[in-house]
Amino acid sequence: MSVDGEAVRLADEVQADEPGWEVDPDDEWGVAVVATVGRQLKLRREAAGMRACDFAAAVKYGEDLVYKVEGGKRIPRPEYLEKADEVLGAGGLIAAMKEDVAKVRYPKKVRELAKLESQAVEISLYSNHNIHGLLQTEDHMRALFDVWLPAHTEAETERMVAARLARRSVFERSPAPMLSFVQEEVTLRRPVGGTMVWRRQLERLLELGKLRHVSIQVMPTDVEDHFGTGGLIEVLKFADGTAVGRSDGAFAGRPVTDPKQLRILELRYGMIRAQALTPRESRAFIEQMLGES
């Protein structure tokens, strides 16, 4: 799914208040964008001589949602903007706002991470608790979010799933970045979402592992001298020679760019890769797991 993709489609009937994405009050840029879009929508509706209730009926959304969007309290979905453009005869000017709105639909932290991933030429990732988000199927994501506490609302889950799906565009970039993943065996054996969801997740790993720019390795549970006990490691390198890295077990989990600190993370990741099964062995391991299920 692209950044402009959407998991929830416009219902055919009028909604009292279609579940949407609330604006994060701590995201100053996002708040400004949504407020500007809302004002433009209200001005165009009023210029067209339409009452909010009439406009709501025309776009097939609830009147309450119209007020929230125009007041900058709710992030409009792409379908909302497309329908508003059609109803108000804006000639594509409202629909064009989708690009700006798409950038603020996802939480600020996710946007910043996605931006880094979109610019990296090399990405190295070690996961020891869950299958890494970039590798997850949509059903696997939903199963993980469904068991979080305190429980997420349906709208929150949709927003997080959409954000994580959008990040998968990193696999489709051209030129493609080099992507290296090391997954703990336990993350592959945990049947998140049930047997069918689990099997499809393993199949997804096999599919991605076939890509020439993707390496997926499994760290066996029975490895005695394990250099990954410090937890998750992420290292992203960029075309200009700079890099950023993070690890749960180093530098208080903060992102680092200092070359000396990055060398520590790269050393740990290199040792973890050396201890893990090779990509070929890992593929055979996953295929064996599928055969046993």
C-alpha angles and dihedrals in degrees: 000000000000125000087264091053121108133203098205119057128206110272118237093232129061112274122217089218115344109220107255142165118281119222114254104236090208092057100085096180092047092049090051094049095048092045091052093048090048092052092049091051092050093047092050092046092051092045088055090053095241125145117224091249092053092047091049091054091048095052092039096237130117120273090234090058091050090056092047093051093046090047092053092246098114131043108235118231120236091252090054092055093045092051092045090052090052096045094046095041092234094158094230097312094112094041088054088066088073091086094058093040091050089062093057099039091090129061115276093245092053092047091053092049093047090051092054092047091050091056100040121105093194129028124186119188134179119187125185104166108041136004105277114268093240089059098045125109117230092252090050090052092051092048090053094047091047093063097046117117129252087038119249122234117245090254092052091050092050091051094050093045092050091049093050092046090052091057090061088077085088087082091058099048121123118243086033120226120232108256121197122183130182115189127189112240091237091062089059096046097051105098096221110188095006135289099304094047089046093050092049089051092054090047089052090055090053091049094051092044089063092064111103093226095048127083120187119185131180122220107213116230093229095064105125104196100046120179093191099072089108090072136233120014127193126179122176121186125196136209093253091060096257124122143186128207142178138188133181089223101047138059092003090294092290122141111259133199101174109118093227092053092044090053089058091054092045091050091052093046092048091053091047091052090049091053095046127084114272117258090258093048090045092053090052089047093054092045089053090052090053091049092052094051 
